[in-house]
Amino acid sequence: MKSLFLGFAIWLGLCTSAIAEDVGVRYEDKKYFLSATFEVNAPPARVMRVLTDFDNIADLNPAIIESEQQSSPVGEGLRVKTVIKDCVLFFCKTITRVEDITQMQNEKLEAFIVPMLSDLRSGYAVWELQPSSTGTSVKYVADMQPKFWIPPIVRSYVLTKKFKKRVKQSVQLLQNKAQQ
């Protein structure tokens, strides 16, 4: 299940000099709700460039084993397919996620799960970037509902702890890439 969260957290980042102000994970009515706010020591345009480099998205999340850009059937935005493989405790899963992604300048990135092509019934994620005194303030909010069963022990504290750890790792990787 960590893979599922990592799929949404792949673009999150945290630099050594920055601090994750808030990272949250909540499970309710068979849905997962994720949130994080953090700072990246780079301008918004550079942060957005890293977040939208889908060919190299595995650089932000080593659990991603495949990433492919596709044309959007609606003609706007981009469709991205990622395959994530990871384990939490004894629960291992390979998850295919297809999202329609729209970028609004260097300020906002939205991703909508395409359920018919994904291992998720539904999902939505938004990244909002704002200039700050240290570079870029990022707010991330997502929700998702998997099509598969997740053992309750995995949904518990263990998953929350793993998600928070992975967010911090991904933020560090984002920070490093944004400063290149």
C-alpha positions in Angstrom: 0.0 0.0 0.0 3.0 2.3 0.5 3.3 2.1 -3.3 -0.1 3.6 -3.7 0.8 6.6 -1.5 4.2 6.8 -3.2 2.4 7.1 -6.5 0.8 10.3 -5.3 3.8 11.4 -3.4 6.3 11.0 -6.2 6.5 14.7 -6.9 6.8 15.7 -3.3 10.1 17.0 -2.0 11.8 18.4 1.1 15.3 20.0 1.1 17.8 19.7 4.0 17.3 23.4 4.8 13.5 23.2 4.4 11.1 21.7 6.8 7.9 19.7 6.1 5.3 21.7 8.0 2.6 19.1 7.8 2.2 15.6 6.4 -1.1 13.8 6.9 -2.6 10.5 6.0 -6.2 9.5 6.8 -8.4 6.5 5.9 -12.1 7.0 5.8 -15.0 5.3 3.9 -12.5 3.1 1.8 -10.6 6.2 0.7 -7.2 7.5 1.5 -6.7 11.2 2.1 -3.1 12.6 1.9 -1.7 16.1 2.5 1.6 17.7 2.9 3.0 21.2 2.9 6.7 21.9 2.6 9.4 24.3 1.2 11.8 23.8 -1.6 14.8 25.9 -2.0 14.3 26.7 -5.7 12.0 29.0 -7.7 8.5 27.7 -8.7 9.4 27.3 -12.4 12.3 25.0 -11.6 10.2 23.0 -9.1 7.4 22.6 -11.6 9.9 21.5 -14.3 11.1 18.7 -12.0 7.5 17.7 -11.0 6.5 17.5 -14.7 9.6 15.6 -15.9 7.5 12.4 -16.2 10.2 10.5 -18.2 12.4 10.7 -15.2 9.9 10.6 -12.4 11.5 7.5 -10.9 14.3 9.9 -9.9 11.9 11.2 -7.2 10.6 7.7 -6.3 12.6 4.5 -6.7 9.4 2.4 -6.3 8.4 3.5 -9.8 9.4 0.8 -12.2 7.8 2.3 -15.3 6.7 5.7 -16.5 5.1 6.5 -19.9 3.7 9.7 -21.3 0.6 9.3 -23.5 -1.5 11.7 -25.5 -4.6 12.9 -23.7 -7.8 11.8 -25.5 -9.4 15.2 -24.7 -6.6 17.1 -26.3 -5.7 19.1 -23.3 -3.1 18.3 -20.7 -1.2 15.0 -20.6 -1.9 11.4 -19.8 0.8 9.6 -17.7 1.0 5.9 -16.9 3.2 4.8 -14.0 3.7 1.4 -12.6 4.8 1.2 -8.9 6.1 -1.8 -7.1 6.6 -1.8 -3.3 5.9 -3.5 0.0 4.8 -2.6 3.5 5.4 -5.3 6.0 4.2 -8.5 4.3 1.9 -6.7 1.8 3.5 -6.3 -1.6 1.7 -4.9 -4.6 2.4 -3.7 -8.2 0.1 -0.9 -9.0 -0.7 0.6 -12.4 -1.9 4.2 -12.3 -3.0 6.3 -15.3 -3.7 10.0 -14.7 -4.8 12.9 -16.8 -2.6 15.8 -15.8 -3.1 19.5 -16.2 -0.6 22.2 -15.5 -1.6 25.8 -14.8 1.5 27.9 -15.3 4.1 27.3 -12.5 1.4 27.5 -9.9 -0.7 24.4 -10.0 -0.6 20.8 -11.2 -3.7 18.6 -11.1 -3.9 14.9 -11.7 -7.1 12.9 -12.1 -7.0 9.1 -12.0 -8.5 7.3 -15.1 -10.2 4.4 -13.3 -10.7 2.1 -16.3 -7.0 2.0 -16.9 -5.8 2.0 -13.2 -5.8 -0.1 -10.1 -7.7 2.7 -8.4 -11.5 3.3 -8.4 -10.9 7.1 -8.1 -8.3 9.6 -7.3 -7.3 13.2 -7.5 -4.2 15.1 -6.6 -3.3 18.8 -6.7 0.1 20.5 -6.1 0.0 24.2 -5.5 3.2 26.2 -5.7 3.7 29.7 -4.4 6.9 31.8 -4.3 8.3 32.1 -0.8 11.3 33.8 0.9 13.2 30.5 0.7 12.1 29.5 -2.9 8.8 27.7 -3.2 6.1 26.8 -0.8 4.3 23.6 -1.9 0.9 22.4 -0.8 -0.1 18.8 -1.8 -3.6 17.3 -1.3 -4.8 14.0 -2.7 -7.5 11.4 -2.3 -7.7 7.9 -3.8 -9.7 4.7 -3.5 -7.9 1.4 -4.5 -9.7 -1.4 -6.3 -7.9 -3.9 -4.2 -8.2 -4.9 -0.5 -5.5 -3.6 1.9 -5.0 -5.5 5.2 -6.1 -3.4 8.2 -2.7 -3.7 9.8 -1.2 -2.1 6.7 -3.7 0.8 6.8 -2.8 1.5 10.3 0.1 3.4 11.9 2.7 1.5 9.9 1.5 2.9 6.6 1.2 6.4 7.9 4.7 6.2 9.3 6.1 4.8 6.0 4.2 7.5 4.0 5.7 10.3 6.1 9.2 8.8 5.7 8.8 8.5 1.9 7.5 12.0 1.6 10.6 13.3 3.3 12.9 11.2 1.0 11.0 12.3 -2.1 11.2 16.0 -1.0 15.0 15.7 -0.6 15.2 14.2 -4.1 13.0 17.0 -5.5 15.2 19.6 -3.8 18.4 18.1 -5.2 17.0 18.0 -8.8 15.5 21.5 -8.5 18.9 22.9 -7.6 20.7 21.4 -10.7 
